[in-house]
Amino acid sequence: MLYMRMVDLIEKKQNHEILTTAEIDWLIDHFTTGEIPDYQMSAFAMAVYFNEMTAEELSDFTMAMVNSGETIDLSDIAGIKVDKHSTGGVGDTTTLVLIPLVASLGIPVAKMSGRGLGHTGGTLDKLEAIPGFHIEISQADFIDLVNTNKLALAGQSGNLTPADKKLYALRDVTGTVNSIPLIASSIMSKKIASGADAIVLDVKTGAGAFMKELDRAEELARTMVNIGAQVNRQTMAVISDMSQPLGYAIGNGLEVKEAIDTLRGEGPEDLTELCLELGAQMAYLSGEVDSIEEAKERMKQALTDGTALEKFREFVVAQGGDGSVVDEPEAILPQAATTVDVKAKESGVVSEIVADKVGTVAMILGAGRETKDSAIDLSAGIVLHKKVGDEIEAGEALATLYTNKSAEVVEEATERLLAYITIADEASKPTLIHRTVTAE
């Protein structure tokens, strides 16, 4: 092998030169083992931040991170395995609805998920609001469950993409988090290492999203889709709105109940619409349907006739959870000691609900983590009663707070929530799905 020095690779990227596959493999390998110090990798990340990467460099960089640790082999599962990833938001309950909905069509869903840091917990935290539910299962059991029931969900392996974990920690403290090549390779490396054959991406835009501007969200979506094409993974993206929270519920147990309502065909309009769109794209990439329209019609039928709800019950029971949560969610899920209605001070039309700020209120109530070691209150959160474009009368409830915190915390949360919801003379409902992005 040729002799390499990290300083030379940094300078190449500073000078807009293209790194070879061998150079990228060497860089990631030596960074993972600790032979490249953090200060040099930070300099490289900053060079990428300003000068970006070519499509070939980015696919090599992504696959080098995939190969830095374990990969999950799902080849023993029959059919095309389609994974879904959301770039995150507030009240983003889609996974809980999507996985049984898609599986109810006979399509295998082998989902690896993580825990959340921020407004609320991640999918794993939400499912742990169901008594007995196990997210730690062996790979053999995971594969057996998908082959038997078409559905399983587990926590991510501790040694998936270790290079990405190390690099993300550096990006977080060096001002390079907001680099589209580094974001795209981070997300795609985890999805590829998790064994997906095809990937549907839900890229959020708006106040509650990482990419707040639509053009930046589209750039990220297109970059990830093109990485997928470069490494022979069918990939597409849906760019969806996160200017206000998705659905009505924000908080772990509250979102499980909302997911159950949605699987019963009684969920919020926006959550249902987005799940049908993402689910249809997953079904289409699986090859099990001939068109997006066919997939949507079959999923609507599954919501109407109870098939999707029963698939959720089967999923919960198979992983040790209490299946009666489907019938009596309030009796089974954890319940907060205090509930307080937040009432409108004026009449009009709700014109803005600042998603990320409302998410912060939910975290104050106990629904999220400020640090990775923070404990989550699975019963805490917010249920909105109005969304943007809805009329409201003075004294009518805008939302209900759920918490086990003190009266002082409830008072602060109430004041904050009122500050983050604007009432005007008129307003229109925001567009939920801005566009879809497929491989060039």
N, C-alpha and C positions, 0 to 999 in steps of 0.2 A: 504494500500500500504506500502511496505517496505520503511524504511527511507534510503535515498540516499544522498551521497555527491559527488559533482563534482570532488573533488580531488581524490576520490577512483576510479572513472571511468577513469580519466587521467592516474592514476598509472596502472590500468588494461591494458590499451592499450600500455603503455610504456613497460609492461612486457609480451607483445604478448598474453595476455589473450583475450578471446572472450566475447564481451558484449552481454547481453540478449536483447530480443525484448523490454522488459519492461524498461531496463536501457536506451536503445536508445530513446524510446518514451519520457521518463522522461527528458533526456538530451535536445532533440530538443524542447520540450514544454517549459521547463524552460529557455532555451536560447532565444526563440522567445518572451517570456513575459518580458525578461530583468532580470530575477532572477539569471541567470548565467552571471557573468561579462565577458567582452570581453577578459580580460587577461587569464581567465581560458579556454575559448573556443579556444583562440589562442594556448595555450599549448596542448589542445586536437588535434587540426589540425596538429600541428607539430608531435605529436605522431603517427597520421595516416600517415603523410608524410613518416615517417621512417619505420613504421611497418605494414602499409596497413590495409585491412579488409578482412574477409572471404566473400564468396559470400552471405551467409545468413545475415551477419552484413550489407553488402552493400545494399541489398534489403530492410532490415528494416530501414536503415538510409535514403534511398531514399523515401520510403513511409511515413516516419515520416515527411520529409520536404514537401511532397505532402499535407499531412494532417495539416500542420501548418497554412494554409490559405484557401482561396476559391478554389474550383475545378469546372470545367466547365462540365456540364452534356449535352452530345450530343446525348442522347438516342432517342430523338425525330427525329433525322435525320435517314432516312432509309439507310440500308447498313452498311458495315464496313468502318469506318473512318480512313484513313491512313494519317499520318503526316510525314513530312520530316524535318530533321534538318541538317544544314551544320555547321561544326566547324569553318567556316569563312576563308576568303582569300581576294584576290585582284581581282576585276572585277567579283565577284561571282554573276552572274545574274540569276542563275538557277531557283529560286523560281518564277520569273516573267514569265518564259517560262513553267515551269513544271505544275503550277496549272491549267492554261487553257488547256494544252496539256492532262493531265490526266482526267480533267473534260470532255473534248470533247469525251472521251470514255464512258461517262455516269457514271463515278465513283465519288462519293461525296468527295469533297476536302474542309474541314473546317479548315482554316489556321489561326493560331495566330502568329503574327510576332512582332519584336521589332525594335527599332532604333539603328543605329550604332554608335560606338565610335571608331574612328581611321581613316583609309584611306578614306572611303566614308561612306555615310549614310547606314542605314539598309533598309530592304524591304519597310518599311513604308515611309521613306524619299524618296525613289525612286518613289513610287506610287504618292506621293504628288507633284511630278513634273508635273503630269497631272492635268490641271485646274479642280477644283470642286470635285476631288476625296475625298471621306470621309473614313477615317480609323476608326473613332469612331462611332460604331453602336451598338445598344442594342443586348443583347443575343437573344431575340425573333426574331428580324429582321435578325440576323446572321443565325439562324437556318432556318428561312423561305427562305432566299436567297439560302442556300445550297439545301434545298428540292426542290426549284423551278428551279434553274439554275445549280445545282450540284457544286456551287463554291461561296465562300465568303472568305474575308480576313479582319481581324480586329486587332487593337492594343491589346496587352496583358493586362489583368486586373491588376489593381494596387495592388491587394492583393493575387496574385498567389505566392505560395512558399515564403512567407516572411522570413522564416528561411534561405533559400538559399541566398536571397539578403543580409541579415546580415552577413552570413558566408563568402560570396564572398568578401565583403568589408574588412573583417579581413584578408582573404587569400592574398588579394592584397598588404597589408602592412606588412605581416609577412613572406614572402618568401615561401608560401605554395600553390601558384596558380598552380604550375606544379606537383600536386599530382593526379595521375590517378584515384584513388577512389573518390577524392573530385570533380574532373572534371566530371567524369561519373555520379555521383549522382546528381550533379548540373544540367546537361543537361537533364537527364532522368526524374528528378522530375518535371521540367517545361513541358516536353512533356506529361507526364502522367496526370498532373493537368489540362492540356489543353483539355483533353477528348479523346485523340487518342486511337483507338482500336489496331492499328498496327503502327509501326514506321520504317521509312527508314532513315538511318544515312549516311551522306556524310562526311567522315572523311578525312580531307586534310593532305597532307604531302609535305614537301619541304620548300624552303626559305620563302614563303609567308604564311606558315601555323603555327599554334600554336605548332603542333608536327612536328618538322623539320626532324626527322629521321623516316624511314619507320617502323622499329621494334616497336618504341614507339607509332606510329599511329595505328599499328595493335593491340598492347596491349590495347590501349584506346577503339578501336572498339570492341574488344572481351569482354572487361569489360562491356561496355554499352549493348551489345547484350545479355550477360548473366544476367544482371539486368532485362532486358525486359522479359526474359524467367522465371526468379524467380517470377515476379509479374504478370504473365499471359498476357503479351503484346507480340504479334508477332513482332519481331524486327530483322532487318538485317542491315549490313553496307557495304558501298562501300568505299574503300580507293582510293582516287583520287589525282592526282598530282597538287601541287600548287608551283612548283619551278619557274614558270613564271605566269603572270596574265592569268586568264581564259578569253577566247574571246579576243576582241580588245579594248573594251570600259572600262574605269575606271572613274566613276562619275555618279551621279544620273540620270539626264535627258539623258545623253549619253547612259547609260545602258538600259533605257526604250526603246530608239530607237533600240538598238541592240537586245533586246528581241523581239520587233515587227518584225525586219528583220528575226530573227530566226523562229518565228511563221509563217512567210511567206515562210519558206524553204530556206532562203537566208542568214542564219547566219553563224558565224564562225564554222569551222569543229569541234573544240574541245568542244565548248559550246553545239553544237547540239548533239554530241556523248554522252556527260555526261548526258544531259537531257533525252535522249532516254534510257540510262541505268537506271537512277534513276526512271524515270517514269514507265518503265517496271517492276521494282521491286515493286513500289507502286501498280500498277495494279494487279500484281500477288498476293500480300498480301491481296488485297481487295476481292479476290475470283472471280473476274469478267472475268478473262482469265485463260486458262489452262496451259499456259507456258510463259516464258519470251520472247521467239521468237514471239509468237502470239501478245503479247503486243507491241513489237517493230514494227512489221509490221503494226499494226493498227495505231500506233502513226505516223509512217512515212507517211501513207496515209492521216492522219489528217493534217499534215504539207503541203502535196502536194495539197490537194483539198480545202484548206482554212477553214476547219472546226475548227481547233485550233485557227486560227486568229480571226474568228467570235466569238468564245467562249471568247476570251480576250476582244473583243469589248463589248459583252454582260455583262461581268464582270465589266468593267469600267463604263458603263452606269448605271448599277444596283446600283453602289455605288456613283452615282452623278457626275462621271467624263465625260469629253468631248470625246465621242466615235470617233470623227473625227481624234483623235490622231493616229488611226490605218492607216488612209489614208494619212495624212500629218503631220508626227511627227515633222519635222523641223518647221512647221508653228505653231504648238500647244505647243510644249515643250519650256521651257525657253532657250534662246540663249545667249551665252557669247559675250561680246563686242569685245574681242580680241582673235584671233586664230593665232598661230605661229607654223610653221613647224620646227621640230628639225631634222637636216640633218646629215647623216653619214659623218664622216671625212675620211673614208677609205672604200675600197671595200672588199668584202669577204662574209662570212656566219655568221649570228647572232648565237652566241654560248651560250649566257647567257643573261637573262633579270631577274634581281634580284627582285622578286615579291614584297617583303615587302618594299624595298627601293623605287621602282616605286610608290607604294601606298602612301608613305610619300610625294613624289613629288605632287601627286594628292591632298593631304591634304593641302600642301603649296599653291596650286592654288585656294583653297577654297572648295574642294569637300568633305572634312571630318571634323570631330570634334577633336580638341585637348583635350577639356574637355567636360563634358556632357552638359554644358551651351553654348558651342560655336554654332554660327549660321552657317548653311550650305548654300553654293551657289549651287543651284540645276542645274545651267548651266555649272559649272566648271568641269574640269577633263582632261583626256588624252585619245586619240584614237591612239592605236598602228597601224602601217602599216606593220610591220614585226614581226614574231615570231621566236623562236629558230628553226634553221634548214633552214631558208629562206635566199636566196642570196640577196645581196644589193650592189649597186654601190655608190661610193663616191659622195656626193651631193644629193643623193636620200633621201626622207623623211623617217625617222625611226618612227616618231610619230607626232601628232599634239596636241598642248596644247590649252585648252579652259579656259579662265579666265576673270575676271573683276578686277584683281589685277594690280599693277603698273608695269612699265617697269623693275624696279629693281627686282621685284619678278619673272617676266618672265625670266629674265636673269639667276637668281639663279636656277630656275627650269630647264632651258635648260642645264646648266652646270651639275647639279646633274643627270639628266636623261642620259646624255651622259656617265657619269661615271658608271652608273648602267647597261648599255647595252654593252656587249662585242662582238666584231667582230673578227672572227678567219678565218683560211684557210678552215676549215671544221667543221661540227657539224651535229648531227642527232637530229631528233625530239624526245622529251621525251615521255615516256609511260604515257598515260593519266590515265588509270584505272589499278591500281596495282593488286588488288584482291578484292574479296567479302568475307564477314564474316557472317556466320549464326550461330544459336544457337547450342551449343555442345550437 
